[in-house]
Amino acid sequence: MMKKIIVATNNLGKLKEIKAILDDYEVISLKDLNLSIDVIEDGKTFKENALKKAREVFRVTNIPAVADDSGLCIDSLKDFPGINTARFLGKNATDNDRNNYILAKMMGKEGCERTAKVVCSIAYVDKKNEYVVEGIIKGRISYQKRGNNGFGFDSIFELENGKTLAELKDYEKKNVSSRKIALEKLKNLLENV
């Protein structure tokens, strides 16, 4: 029988990615249990927020839990927007609003002033263990939005190959995902538990 893991998300894309990598487990979502658990992300780091969510979901369900927190960190802006990536313009702002704001803030910045990274922390909590792993991809902020295959900041995050995340095909994107990097680290840890 496969070991069950619950993921603290209702994002179907995220769930699909997690299921594909943690394929030795029965991965379920909060929705599968008709649960809505809203955890206030008030940590100072991605790791703290991911761990807080995983602990709470495990506490409520008593099922080993996985949670993540991720965001965009722009080097010249002291890692802004960082842990507030999804919220820095308020909860009603759209991806487009946030991207336009970042592009405007980056006006006049050149070369290494545009470097950035995408950070994803994933936490795992069960009765005996707590793990937090991190995946990071490096790139830079593009000068304009490019590409249609993405969400969040994908259209403004440019990789070393000159393409934005939103210009990649799905299979290419999965291979450079910070979440995938973190999940593969987690899978290796869980295999040795």
N, C-alpha and C positions, 0 to 999 in steps of 0.2 A: 504494500500500500504506500502511495506517495505521501510524503510529509506535506502538510498544508501550511501555506504562508498567506497572510492577509496583507494587502497593500493599502496604505493610507492615501488613496486617490480615487477620484471618479473620472479621471482623464483617461479615455479609452486608448489614445495613442501611447501614453506612458505605460498603461497596463499591458498592452500588446508587446511593447519592447521588453518589459520585465519578464513576461511569460516566456518570450523567445529565449532569453538568456538563462533564466532560472527554470529550465525545462525539466529538471529532475524533481520539481515540486508541483503540487497542485496550488496554483496561484489564484486567489480570489480577491475581490474588491469589497469595499464597504457596501456598495450597492447590492452585491450578491447576498448580503445579510440584512438588507433593508436598514442599514445604519447610516446615520449622518453624524460624524464626529468632527466638530469644528474646534481646532486647536489654535490658540492665539500664538502667532509666530513672533515672540518677543525676545528671542535669543540674539546675541551679538554676532554670531557666526552661522554659516550654513549648517555646520555640524550640530550646533546647539539646537537649531530649529528642527532638523531631521530627527534627532534623538528624542526631543520632546514629543513630536508627533508619534513616533514609533512606540514610545513608552505608554502614551495615552491609549493608543489603539490596542496594544497588548493588554493593558489594564482592563479595558472594557470587554474585550473579546476572549481573552485567555488563549489566543492563537498567536504563534510567532508572527511578529509584525515587521514590515518594511516600510520606511517612509523616506522621502527625499526632500531636499531643498536645494534650489539651484538659482543661478543668476549670472548676470553680466557684470564684470569688473573692469573698468577702464583705468589703466595705469596712471595717466596724467591727471585724472580726476580723483585720485586717492581711492581707487576701487569703487567709485560711484558707478551705477546705482546699487551694486552689491546685493545685500540681503533684502533690499527694498525694490528689487528689479520689477516685480509685478505691481507694486503699490506706490511708487514714488510720486505719481501724479494723482493719487486718489483712486478709489475702487471703481469709479465710472470711466476712467480713461481707457482708451483703446490701445491696441498694439501700435497703431498708426500714430496716435498722439504721443506715445512714449518714444517711438523712433524719431519722429520729427523734433521732439525736444532734445534728444541726444545729438542728432545731427546739427541742430542750431548751437548747442553747447560746444561742439567740436569745431565750429567755424574758425578758420585761421590756424588750426593745429595741423602740423605736417609730420611726416615720417614717424619716428619713434614716439611722438606725442599721441599717436593714434592707436598704439598697441593696447590690446585688451585680452581678456580671457573669459571663458565660460567655465564656471565651477559648478560641480554637482556633488553634493554630499548625500550619501545613502546610509541610513541607520537600520540595524537589525536588532530586535529585542525578543528574547524568549525567557523562559523561567530561569535559566542559568547564565545566559550570555547577553552581552551588549557589544555590538561592533559598529564602528562608523568608518566608512571608506570614502575616498574622494577621487573624482575624475576631473581632469582639467584639459581643455583644449585652448591653444593660443592662436591669436590672430590680430586683427586690427579693425577699427571702425571705418567702414567705407565712406566715400564722399557723398554717396546718394543711395537710396534704396534700390536694390536690384534682386530680381527673382520673385517667383510666385509660389514656390513649394516650401512653405514654412509658416511659422507663427512666431509670436514674441518678437525677438530682435534678430531673427534669422536673416532678414533682408538687409541688415546693416552690419552683420558680423562677417568679415572677410577672412578667409583662410590664407595660408601661405601660398596656395596655388592661384590666388587672385580671384577665386569665386566666393560669393557669399554663401552662407548655409542654405538660403532660399533658392540658389541657383543649382544646387545639387539634386540629383535624382534620389529617391527614397533609399535605395540600397547603398549609395555613396554616403548619404547622411548618417545612416546607421553605423557605418564604419568609422566615423569621426566624432561620434556622440560622446560627450562627457559623461552622460548617464550610462552608456555602454561600458566605458572604461571603469567606472565605479562598480557597476553590476558584476563585471568579470572579476574584479578584486573580491567582491562579496562572495561570489560563487566559489572561488578558491578557498576562502576562509571557511565557508559552510561545509565544504567537502572534508575538511580536517577536524570537524567538530565531533 
